[in-house]
Amino acid sequence: MTNINLRRAGPAYDARTSRKLAAMSAEVLPPPGNDAHALSAATLRPGAVALSAVRFAIDQVDDGMVHLFAARLRLAAAAGLLKRGLGRPQCDAAREHRVRLRARRLAQRHQLESEGAMRLMSVLINEAHRHQSNNRPPQSHQGEPRMSATPAAIVPHLLRLLPPPRYWRPLFMGLPAPLREQLVIRALGRTLRVPAVMATLGEISGRRIGIQVTDLGIGWVLELHDNGIRCSQQPAETTISGSATDLLQLASREQDADSLFFQRRLSLTGDTELGLMLRNLLDRLPWEAVPLAQRIVLQRAARLLGNARAAYRS
């Protein structure tokens, strides 16, 4: 039997994945020392292989649930801070009732027992209460000024609670590829309908440009044509890779391309000449011709992610 060196197979095979694959192999293959006939019979057991694959998928769902649970607790802590700043009670019975009803409707839509979904939401709500109680600010001593949880004082704390884009990866990876393509086409379509923008980018018409969002694990190959932009199934001629935050800062002009590439926050692979041409075209792009609403959304989103990253790292 050929030995597979998982360490050399690529970065996707991390230590946790290796352990899970080893556990799957132990379920499917017989113990060492069995004869060749037993080994051949074991490898032909489709039920054992299917069971191991299903268990592996269940493990991935369980991991995702723990990540979502942690994110929910962080958001609950942020809500607790805001409620204290607004002078509102920690428990909101009306909202909790709406949350349970929404869980019941969603369970019925998926043909699940509604009582099970209600019990799950009760556990989540109780954990949120406990988490908010544990994160209460200390009471000030008599005569000392009481610290008020004003929105300005809460903002840095909220930014630290915002999970980095890499934690959103399961959500984006779960979207069907056609839907991801439609999202990027609609996002870029309004900008490319501006005549001045199309005239500037005319030099790369028909060329295939790849965009790889490294922390989200998604990417597109885009091709500019006379009627706008489309996604191509052919390999990219040149690819720009970077995190969601850095790519958004590039698109919003919060950071210039030279700085991002010099700091190696963005990378360029493939046809270098085409990549350099694209960088120059982006610098020449008439930013004032982009619709104002789109500019505001891009810049505010880029600043939010940039500030959240700085707060999270601090």
MOMO-V694089 format. One record per residue. N is the residue number from 0. RES is the residue in one letter. PSI is psi as a letter, one per 20 degrees, with the letter a starting at -180 (999 if undefined). D_FIRST is the distance of its C-alpha to the first C-alpha in whole Angstrom. Layout:
{{N;RES;PSI;D_FIRST} {N;RES;PSI;D_FIRST}}
//
This chain:
{{0;M;p;0} {1;T;p;4} {2;N;p;6} {3;I;p;9} {4;N;o;13} {5;L;h;15} {6;R;h;18} {7;R;i;18} {8;A;i;17} {9;G;r;21} {10;P;i;24} {11;A;h;23} {12;Y;n;20} {13;D;a;23} {14;A;g;22} {15;R;g;23} {16;T;h;21} {17;S;g;18} {18;R;h;19} {19;K;g;20} {20;L;h;16} {21;A;h;15} {22;A;h;18} {23;M;g;17} {24;S;h;13} {25;A;h;15} {26;E;h;17} {27;V;g;15} {28;L;q;12} {29;P;r;14} {30;P;q;14} {31;P;q;12} {32;G;i;13} {33;N;q;14} {34;D;r;13} {35;A;h;11} {36;H;g;14} {37;A;h;14} {38;L;g;10} {39;S;h;11} {40;A;h;15} {41;A;g;14} {42;T;i;12} {43;L;j;15} {44;R;n;17} {45;P;h;19} {46;G;g;21} {47;A;g;19} {48;V;g;18} {49;A;g;21} {50;L;g;22} {51;S;h;20} {52;A;g;21} {53;V;g;25} {54;R;h;25} {55;F;g;23} {56;A;h;26} {57;I;g;28} {58;D;h;28} {59;Q;g;28} {60;V;g;32} {61;D;g;32} {62;D;g;32} {63;G;h;34} {64;M;h;37} {65;V;g;37} {66;H;g;37} {67;L;h;40} {68;F;g;42} {69;A;g;42} {70;A;h;44} {71;R;h;46} {72;L;h;47} {73;R;g;48} {74;L;h;50} {75;A;h;52} {76;A;g;53} {77;A;g;54} {78;A;h;56} {79;G;g;57} {80;L;g;59} {81;L;h;60} {82;K;h;62} {83;R;h;63} {84;G;h;65} {85;L;i;66} {86;G;k;68} {87;R;q;66} {88;P;q;65} {89;Q;h;61} {90;C;p;61} {91;D;n;61} {92;A;h;62} {93;A;g;62} {94;R;g;59} {95;E;h;57} {96;H;g;58} {97;R;h;57} {98;V;g;54} {99;R;g;53} {100;L;h;55} {101;R;h;53} {102;A;h;50} {103;R;g;51} {104;R;g;52} {105;L;h;48} {106;A;g;47} {107;Q;h;49} {108;R;h;48} {109;H;j;44} {110;Q;l;45} {111;L;r;45} {112;E;p;47} {113;S;h;49} {114;E;h;50} {115;G;g;46} {116;A;h;47} {117;M;g;50} {118;R;h;49} {119;L;g;46} {120;M;h;49} {121;S;g;51} {122;V;g;48} {123;L;g;48} {124;I;g;52} {125;N;h;52} {126;E;h;50} {127;A;g;51} {128;H;g;55} {129;R;h;53} {130;H;g;52} {131;Q;h;55} {132;S;h;57} {133;N;h;55} {134;N;k;55} {135;R;q;59} {136;P;q;61} {137;P;q;63} {138;Q;p;66} {139;S;q;69} {140;H;r;72} {141;Q;p;75} {142;G;i;77} {143;E;q;74} {144;P;p;73} {145;R;p;70} {146;M;p;67} {147;S;p;67} {148;A;m;64} {149;T;q;65} {150;P;h;63} {151;A;h;63} {152;A;h;62} {153;I;h;59} {154;V;g;58} {155;P;h;56} {156;H;g;54} {157;L;h;53} {158;L;h;51} {159;R;h;49} {160;L;i;48} {161;L;o;47} {162;P;q;43} {163;P;q;42} {164;P;h;41} {165;R;h;37} {166;Y;i;38} {167;W;i;39} {168;R;g;35} {169;P;h;34} {170;L;g;38} {171;F;h;37} {172;M;h;34} {173;G;i;35} {174;L;p;37} {175;P;q;37} {176;A;g;36} {177;P;h;39} {178;L;g;41} {179;R;h;40} {180;E;g;41} {181;Q;h;45} {182;L;g;45} {183;V;h;45} {184;I;g;47} {185;R;h;50} {186;A;h;50} {187;L;i;50} {188;G;g;52} {189;R;h;56} {190;T;g;55} {191;L;i;55} {192;R;i;58} {193;V;p;60} {194;P;h;61} {195;A;h;62} {196;V;g;58} {197;M;h;57} {198;A;h;59} {199;T;h;58} {200;L;j;54} {201;G;h;55} {202;E;h;53} {203;I;j;50} {204;S;p;50} {205;G;i;48} {206;R;q;45} {207;R;o;42} {208;I;p;42} {209;G;q;39} {210;I;p;40} {211;Q;o;37} {212;V;o;38} {213;T;g;35} {214;D;h;36} {215;L;i;36} {216;G;k;33} {217;I;r;35} {218;G;r;36} {219;W;q;38} {220;V;o;39} {221;L;q;43} {222;E;p;45} {223;L;p;49} {224;H;a;51} {225;D;h;55} {226;N;j;54} {227;G;c;52} {228;I;q;49} {229;R;q;46} {230;C;p;42} {231;S;q;40} {232;Q;i;36} {233;Q;q;36} {234;P;q;35} {235;A;q;37} {236;E;h;39} {237;T;q;40} {238;T;p;38} {239;I;p;40} {240;S;q;38} {241;G;r;39} {242;S;r;40} {243;A;h;42} {244;T;g;45} {245;D;h;45} {246;L;h;45} {247;L;h;48} {248;Q;h;50} {249;L;g;49} {250;A;h;50} {251;S;i;53} {252;R;k;54} {253;E;h;54} {254;Q;q;52} {255;D;q;53} {256;A;g;50} {257;D;g;51} {258;S;g;50} {259;L;g;47} {260;F;h;45} {261;F;h;47} {262;Q;j;46} {263;R;k;42} {264;R;h;42} {265;L;q;42} {266;S;q;40} {267;L;p;40} {268;T;q;37} {269;G;c;37} {270;D;o;41} {271;T;h;43} {272;E;g;46} {273;L;h;46} {274;G;g;45} {275;L;h;48} {276;M;g;50} {277;L;g;49} {278;R;g;50} {279;N;h;53} {280;L;h;54} {281;L;h;53} {282;D;h;55} {283;R;i;58} {284;L;p;57} {285;P;n;60} {286;W;h;60} {287;E;i;63} {288;A;i;62} {289;V;p;60} {290;P;p;61} {291;L;g;62} {292;A;h;61} {293;Q;h;57} {294;R;g;58} {295;I;g;59} {296;V;g;56} {297;L;g;54} {298;Q;g;56} {299;R;h;56} {300;A;g;52} {301;A;g;51} {302;R;g;54} {303;L;g;52} {304;L;h;49} {305;G;g;50} {306;N;h;52} {307;A;h;49} {308;R;g;47} {309;A;g;49} {310;A;h;50} {311;Y;g;47} {312;R;h;46} {313;S;999;49}}
//
